[in-house]
């Protein structure tokens, strides 16, 4: 979750509840606010973020988070790992999709195992 928060803050510095809303827009729904705020405090302790109090039109002042040079360095490293993970996930999804096709006439033993496993799962 930390790399995603760093990415959102790099994209647009903001306060906690805005970050929670933006997480939801990315498909990361149902995140506990307390969890997000603990991560933000940890990222600030690690000097990946800085925060400052800003006035709010609708309530008390809010803490606005901004990324630091150290945070940007961590984000760059995390994005490399996430891209690599994305490649692995795409390969897994492709393998899964191939296993969902009807077996061909020349299906070998591995195809049979996939077909029997599908029967157990589905």
Secondary structure as GFF3:
##gff-version 3
##sequence-region A 1 122
A	DSSP	alpha_helix	2	11	.	.	.	ID=ss1
A	DSSP	beta_strand	14	15	.	.	.	ID=ss2
A	DSSP	alpha_helix	16	25	.	.	.	ID=ss3
A	DSSP	alpha_helix	33	45	.	.	.	ID=ss4
A	DSSP	beta_strand	49	54	.	.	.	ID=ss5
A	DSSP	beta_strand	62	67	.	.	.	ID=ss6
A	DSSP	alpha_helix	69	100	.	.	.	ID=ss7
A	DSSP	alpha_helix	109	121	.	.	.	ID=ss8
###
